[in-house]
Amino acid sequence: MLRLAIALRACGALALFLASWGCASVPQATRIEGVEALQLVPALQAGNSREAVVLELGTPARELESGRILCFLLRRDAERGTLVPVPRNVTPFESDQLSWRWVEYDLVTVFDADGLLERFSLVQLW
Amino acid sequence: MGSRARQVLLALFACASSGCFVLVGQPDVVVSGTGRPLFDKREDFFVDVGKTTRAEMLLQLGQPFWVADDGAVLVYAYIRSTHNVVWMIIAPIVSGTVDFELYLVQFDSAGQVSRTGFRSGKATWSMSESLDARRIAAAAVAEWIRQGAAQ
């Protein structure tokens, strides 16, 4: 009986520890890199021009530092298997009715002084 | 006190303390403009004032909620752990106000982080004027920028 009580208390303490541990960590979204990123967005090939990226992904959701940094909100096209831009009128930034459900990927691209792709960050949100 | 009553009291205490544990353990999560959880505001973050660039911040954090002052300030948001889900649902109904919590990053003319900060406040909530919170939060951002310029 004593052993059972000790075991139950140990289980309770473990459950409390796991509960607090689980809540204490910030869940991290999946960052997509390398070949997988190129399969989803072929224009992300290093050295590609800004024009090539915009031609594939359309008008960016945000543009900073005179076009050196372009941000895109994307979703997966089931038929093509690649990422396509979310229409501007349903993005959280452009619409009063926030439509998070359309945005599946967050892409930030950084270009060098010659307008060639230098770095990017592609994150799967959901 | 009977053993049964003692067991009930112990069970209640365990539930109460587990609730406290969960509340204390929850992080104050800073989120991106797309709602992506980024980091706990109470922990050290990679920002190095005077060194970290705008591009590095965006690559790390993703898109912000707002870009203010012609790109000089990026505005993210955070969710305080004290605001549990139940209160977030009830508060607008009961009080007619919503809390907003902002994480702000300001850049100098060279595109490097010059200042970071947190701002919170209250905004009136109504069905017809859903933009009120955004307007008041924008005013808080503008005030934060003015304070920085005055320093």
Interface residues (C-beta under 8 A of the other chain):
Chain A: G12 A15 L16 A19 S20 W21 C23 A24 S25 V26 P27 Q28 A29 A61 R62 L64 E65 R68 I69 C71 L73 P92 F93 D96 W100 V103 D106 V108 V110 R119 F120 S121 V123 L125
Chain B: A14 S17 S18 F21 V22 V24 G25 Q26 P27 V29 S32 G33 T34 G35 R36 P37 L38 F39 D40 R54 A55 L58 L59 Q60 G62 Q63 V67 G71 G111 S130 L131
